[in-house]
Amino acid sequence: MTARAAGGYARPMKIWMKYLVAALIGLALALAIPLKDAAFASALGFLFDISIRIGRYALLPLVRFSVPVAVFEQNEDGEFWRCLGRTMAVLLIAVAALSVVGALVAAAVNPAHIHPTETGEGSAAPGIKELLFGIFPDSPFAVLGSGQFLLPAFFLALLLGLSFSHDRQATRPVVQLFDSLSRVFYQINAFFVEFLGILIIATTARNVLELRPTAKFAAFGPLLLIVGIEALFVALVALPAALWFFGGKKNPYRVLYGLLAPSLAAFVSGDLYFSLGSLMKHSKESLGVRRRSNALDIPLAAIFGRAGTALVTSTAFIVVLYSFSQLGVSAASLLWIVVFAPLAAILASSSPDKGAIGALMSLCALYGKGIENGFLYIVPAAIPLVAIGSFLDALWAGCASILLARRSGLAQEKESRFFI
């Protein structure tokens, strides 16, 4: 979208502005719909589901063809294993750190007890067995049709990239084919990133409409306040500090500005995968991270680095424990949460639409002791909690991408006025 300005043409509207306008339209639409209009609510639910599918449409092909090329290029330079180890260390440390923050803050605040408003049995939580079966299906070709879980596609793509270096003469045509397809799907993804603004209208409207009947958040006020303050601290203080100290003492808020669009997409949809295509485009075209870096680091962050989900999950789990017991939370329980909340966040990557609630389901199941369905206490507040977790996940994935690229010399950074 361009507009004539004095002396020429104005620059195209920034993508984050398009997303923000779309979110405001969706908000206004949801507030204007009568709550008793079941037909409209059903139609909006369908539009939400199809919007999430469209938003993810180009993600899996982009990962399948970009990851092998990135692995091959790094392996040819003798950098792959060192970069992989550093990436995993950074991501897992962040997940563990925010799990600790979430648990300690909630335990110190001693939030009010919450009484369950949902009845019935909880659905099965994603487990380690399901995670491994997803990575190793009956046939590797089954991975090609999987669009719900990123790890199986990423794992196969990683193996392909490593195999490309085995016999360079034989694999050269395949590498060239993957390189070409990677660029083709990047362009397809770029189209969907621009189109995402329209989809955000539906995702925002549906989520706001779902919240309206349960907008009496008196019982969840303390939890949402804690999580909101934690999220603001992480986004405006912790991440900028990490970018400053470990990213060459450059202006950290410039990076956050470059990540506004994917972070907003993750927030209004509550689905990290919905925003990953936008994140990969902004990482490259705004922050200047080269493909051989972000093609690996961003999918890895979406699988193993969901620090925002870990923060929300550990905080919510403390509230569940307080709601079940009048005795508070023991030091042993805190230690258990610090150890297992990161695992629950990783397990949640197998059900990206559930986000923090999926991780909380796993954590309750792992803890046992009669609170396997304790996550039902939190269900009425699921939408805002999942939204906040996804927002921080996307923001951290982008920050991790630029941090790691700077350490590897794979960032060709631009001035913020040239951001897309």
FENFEN-V110826 format. One record per backbone hydrogen bond with DSSP energy under -1.0 kcal/mol. NH is the residue of the N-H (numbers start at 1). CO is the residue of the C=O. E is the energy in kcal/mol with one decimal. If there is no record, write none. Layout:
nh->NH co->CO e->E
nh->NH co->CO e->E
This chain:
nh->5 co->8 e->-2.8
nh->8 co->5 e->-2.2
nh->10 co->3 e->-2.7
nh->13 co->1 e->-1.4
nh->15 co->420 e->-2.0
nh->18 co->14 e->-1.7
nh->19 co->15 e->-2.5
nh->20 co->16 e->-2.4
nh->21 co->17 e->-2.7
nh->22 co->18 e->-2.3
nh->23 co->19 e->-2.5
nh->24 co->20 e->-2.3
nh->25 co->21 e->-2.2
nh->26 co->22 e->-2.5
nh->27 co->23 e->-2.4
nh->28 co->24 e->-2.4
nh->29 co->25 e->-2.5
nh->30 co->26 e->-2.3
nh->31 co->27 e->-2.1
nh->32 co->28 e->-1.3
nh->37 co->34 e->-1.8
nh->38 co->36 e->-1.8
nh->41 co->37 e->-2.1
nh->42 co->38 e->-2.5
nh->43 co->39 e->-2.2
nh->44 co->40 e->-2.5
nh->45 co->41 e->-2.0
nh->46 co->42 e->-2.0
nh->47 co->43 e->-2.4
nh->48 co->44 e->-2.2
nh->49 co->45 e->-2.2
nh->50 co->46 e->-2.6
nh->51 co->47 e->-2.1
nh->52 co->48 e->-2.3
nh->53 co->49 e->-1.9
nh->54 co->50 e->-2.4
nh->55 co->51 e->-2.7
nh->56 co->52 e->-1.5
nh->57 co->54 e->-1.1
nh->59 co->56 e->-1.3
nh->62 co->58 e->-1.8
nh->63 co->59 e->-2.4
nh->64 co->60 e->-2.9
nh->65 co->61 e->-1.8
nh->66 co->62 e->-2.0
nh->67 co->63 e->-2.1
nh->70 co->66 e->-2.5
nh->71 co->67 e->-3.0
nh->72 co->68 e->-2.5
nh->73 co->69 e->-2.6
nh->74 co->70 e->-2.4
nh->75 co->71 e->-2.7
nh->76 co->72 e->-2.5
nh->77 co->73 e->-1.2
nh->78 co->75 e->-1.2
nh->79 co->74 e->-2.8
nh->83 co->79 e->-2.6
nh->84 co->80 e->-3.0
nh->85 co->81 e->-2.4
nh->86 co->82 e->-2.2
nh->87 co->83 e->-2.6
nh->88 co->84 e->-2.6
nh->89 co->85 e->-2.2
nh->90 co->86 e->-2.4
nh->91 co->87 e->-2.5
nh->92 co->88 e->-2.6
nh->93 co->89 e->-2.2
nh->94 co->90 e->-1.9
nh->95 co->91 e->-2.1
nh->96 co->92 e->-2.5
nh->97 co->93 e->-2.7
nh->98 co->94 e->-2.4
nh->99 co->95 e->-1.7
nh->100 co->96 e->-2.0
nh->101 co->97 e->-2.3
nh->102 co->98 e->-2.6
nh->103 co->99 e->-2.2
nh->104 co->100 e->-2.8
nh->105 co->101 e->-2.5
nh->106 co->102 e->-1.8
nh->107 co->103 e->-2.3
nh->108 co->104 e->-2.3
nh->109 co->105 e->-2.3
nh->110 co->106 e->-1.8
nh->131 co->127 e->-2.0
nh->132 co->128 e->-2.5
nh->133 co->129 e->-2.5
nh->134 co->130 e->-2.0
nh->135 co->131 e->-1.6
nh->136 co->132 e->-2.5
nh->142 co->139 e->-1.7
nh->143 co->140 e->-1.0
nh->146 co->143 e->-1.5
nh->154 co->150 e->-2.4
nh->155 co->151 e->-2.9
nh->156 co->152 e->-2.2
nh->157 co->153 e->-2.1
nh->158 co->154 e->-2.4
nh->159 co->155 e->-2.0
nh->160 co->156 e->-2.2
nh->161 co->157 e->-2.3
nh->162 co->158 e->-2.1
nh->163 co->159 e->-2.2
nh->164 co->160 e->-1.4
nh->165 co->162 e->-1.1
nh->166 co->163 e->-1.5
nh->171 co->167 e->-2.4
nh->172 co->168 e->-1.2
nh->175 co->171 e->-2.7
nh->176 co->172 e->-2.4
nh->177 co->173 e->-2.1
nh->178 co->174 e->-2.8
nh->179 co->175 e->-2.6
nh->180 co->176 e->-2.3
nh->181 co->177 e->-2.7
nh->182 co->178 e->-2.6
nh->183 co->179 e->-1.8
nh->184 co->180 e->-2.2
nh->185 co->181 e->-2.9
nh->186 co->182 e->-1.6
nh->187 co->183 e->-1.7
nh->188 co->184 e->-2.0
nh->189 co->185 e->-2.8
nh->190 co->186 e->-2.2
nh->191 co->187 e->-1.6
nh->192 co->188 e->-1.8
nh->193 co->189 e->-2.2
nh->194 co->190 e->-1.7
nh->195 co->191 e->-1.8
nh->196 co->192 e->-1.2
nh->198 co->195 e->-1.2
nh->199 co->195 e->-1.1
nh->200 co->196 e->-2.2
nh->203 co->199 e->-2.1
nh->204 co->200 e->-2.5
nh->205 co->201 e->-2.2
nh->206 co->202 e->-2.4
nh->207 co->203 e->-2.0
nh->208 co->204 e->-2.5
nh->209 co->205 e->-2.4
nh->210 co->206 e->-2.4
nh->211 co->207 e->-1.4
nh->212 co->208 e->-1.5
nh->215 co->212 e->-1.4
nh->217 co->215 e->-1.7
nh->221 co->217 e->-1.2
nh->224 co->220 e->-3.0
nh->225 co->221 e->-2.6
nh->226 co->222 e->-2.4
nh->227 co->223 e->-2.7
nh->228 co->224 e->-2.5
nh->229 co->225 e->-2.5
nh->230 co->226 e->-2.7
nh->231 co->227 e->-2.7
nh->232 co->228 e->-2.3
nh->233 co->229 e->-2.5
nh->234 co->230 e->-2.6
nh->235 co->231 e->-2.9
nh->236 co->232 e->-2.6
nh->237 co->233 e->-2.0
nh->238 co->233 e->-2.5
nh->239 co->234 e->-3.0
nh->241 co->237 e->-2.2
nh->242 co->238 e->-2.4
nh->243 co->239 e->-2.7
nh->244 co->240 e->-2.2
nh->245 co->241 e->-2.7
nh->246 co->242 e->-2.5
nh->247 co->243 e->-1.1
nh->249 co->244 e->-1.9
nh->256 co->252 e->-1.6
nh->257 co->253 e->-2.1
nh->258 co->254 e->-1.7
nh->260 co->257 e->-1.3
nh->263 co->259 e->-1.9
nh->264 co->260 e->-2.6
nh->265 co->261 e->-2.4
nh->266 co->262 e->-2.2
nh->267 co->263 e->-2.0
nh->268 co->264 e->-2.5
nh->269 co->265 e->-1.2
nh->270 co->266 e->-2.2
nh->275 co->272 e->-1.1
nh->279 co->275 e->-2.3
nh->280 co->276 e->-2.6
nh->281 co->277 e->-1.8
nh->282 co->278 e->-2.6
nh->283 co->279 e->-2.6
nh->284 co->280 e->-1.5
nh->285 co->281 e->-3.1
nh->286 co->282 e->-2.0
nh->287 co->282 e->-2.0
nh->289 co->283 e->-2.7
nh->290 co->410 e->-2.7
nh->293 co->290 e->-1.6
nh->294 co->290 e->-2.3
nh->295 co->291 e->-2.3
nh->296 co->293 e->-1.0
nh->297 co->293 e->-2.7
nh->298 co->294 e->-1.8
nh->300 co->296 e->-1.9
nh->301 co->297 e->-2.3
nh->302 co->298 e->-2.0
nh->303 co->299 e->-1.1
nh->304 co->300 e->-3.3
nh->305 co->301 e->-1.1
nh->307 co->305 e->-2.5
nh->310 co->306 e->-2.0
nh->311 co->307 e->-2.3
nh->312 co->308 e->-2.3
nh->313 co->309 e->-2.6
nh->314 co->310 e->-2.4
nh->315 co->311 e->-1.9
nh->316 co->312 e->-2.7
nh->317 co->313 e->-2.6
nh->318 co->314 e->-1.6
nh->319 co->315 e->-1.5
nh->320 co->316 e->-2.2
nh->321 co->317 e->-2.5
nh->322 co->318 e->-2.5
nh->323 co->319 e->-2.0
nh->324 co->320 e->-1.5
nh->325 co->321 e->-1.8
nh->334 co->330 e->-2.1
nh->335 co->331 e->-2.3
nh->336 co->332 e->-2.2
nh->337 co->333 e->-2.5
nh->338 co->334 e->-2.3
nh->339 co->335 e->-1.6
nh->340 co->336 e->-2.6
nh->341 co->337 e->-2.9
nh->344 co->340 e->-2.4
nh->345 co->341 e->-2.2
nh->346 co->342 e->-1.8
nh->347 co->343 e->-2.5
nh->348 co->344 e->-1.7
nh->349 co->346 e->-1.4
nh->350 co->347 e->-1.7
nh->351 co->348 e->-1.7
nh->354 co->351 e->-2.0
nh->355 co->351 e->-1.0
nh->357 co->354 e->-1.6
nh->359 co->355 e->-1.9
nh->360 co->356 e->-2.5
nh->361 co->357 e->-2.4
nh->362 co->358 e->-1.9
nh->363 co->359 e->-2.5
nh->364 co->360 e->-2.6
nh->365 co->361 e->-2.2
nh->366 co->362 e->-2.6
nh->367 co->363 e->-2.1
nh->368 co->364 e->-2.2
nh->371 co->368 e->-1.7
nh->374 co->371 e->-2.3
nh->376 co->373 e->-1.8
nh->377 co->374 e->-1.7
nh->378 co->375 e->-1.4
nh->381 co->378 e->-1.8
nh->382 co->379 e->-2.2
nh->385 co->381 e->-1.7
nh->386 co->382 e->-3.1
nh->387 co->383 e->-2.3
nh->388 co->384 e->-2.3
nh->389 co->385 e->-2.4
nh->390 co->386 e->-2.6
nh->391 co->387 e->-2.4
nh->392 co->388 e->-2.3
nh->393 co->389 e->-2.2
nh->394 co->390 e->-2.6
nh->395 co->391 e->-2.3
nh->396 co->392 e->-2.8
nh->397 co->393 e->-2.4
nh->398 co->394 e->-2.1
nh->399 co->395 e->-2.2
nh->400 co->396 e->-3.2
nh->401 co->397 e->-2.0
nh->402 co->398 e->-2.0
nh->403 co->399 e->-2.4
nh->404 co->400 e->-2.6
nh->405 co->401 e->-2.1
nh->406 co->402 e->-2.3
nh->407 co->403 e->-1.8
nh->408 co->404 e->-1.4
nh->410 co->405 e->-3.2
nh->412 co->288 e->-3.2
nh->418 co->415 e->-2.0
nh->419 co->416 e->-1.6
